[in-house]
């Protein structure tokens, strides 16, 4: 099974994955990246830093190089 590495990137910088995980293929890696990004978004809302705009991505690579990038951004506006 191929090994995929899930590097996390946000406004603070790049956080490389040095261990990786073995998955059956690119579709499983895509799904794992999407779930990881959803977790990052959830955690950013809960972190309490007060930052209103965030940009995040999960950059997936294999032993050859980059294969997938899943990215998102969000903005929080307090209207009251």
Secondary structure, 3 states (H helix, E strand, C coil): CEEEEEEEEECCEEECCCCCEEECCHHHHHHHHHHHHHHHHHHHHHCCCCCCEEEEEEEEECCCCEEEEEEEEEECCCCC
